[in-house]
Amino acid sequence: MGGGASVPRWIRWLSVAAFVVVLYDATTFVTIYALKAPLFVQVFYAPLFAVAIAGLVFWRRQLWRLRARALEAEIKQRNNMLSSLAHEVANGSNAIRANLTALREAHSSLITAERLDQVEQALQRLDQVATVCVRGQQ
């Protein structure tokens, strides 16, 4: 998911450092309490806080990974739709151009040149849309 504005490197490192400091302080206080407590508290409750924080962090990381994958799949689907739209527009405009050329050659007296020019301008706009769709997909 590259592209847009990303978080500056120092902010990422600052959040990691803050997490480590908070976890260290909390674990230190729990350990100090546990040293004055009976053995079962030292064995079971002292590491419980650190494990809970680590579990919470891992859960959030997995949640964000799933969201990123879902967004990536959605972006890929939209790119495929844009590509399909670009091909359909290009094929449709080419077919209209071919039919207009045949009509112009067969019955030049039926349709004035300015009306055919207007249709040609509209087809050029459709070609521009198709080009933008293809560029947006890349």
Secondary structure as UniProt FT lines:
FT   HELIX           9..35
FT   HELIX           39..40
FT   HELIX           41..45
FT   HELIX           46..106
FT   TURN            108..110
FT   HELIX           113..137
//
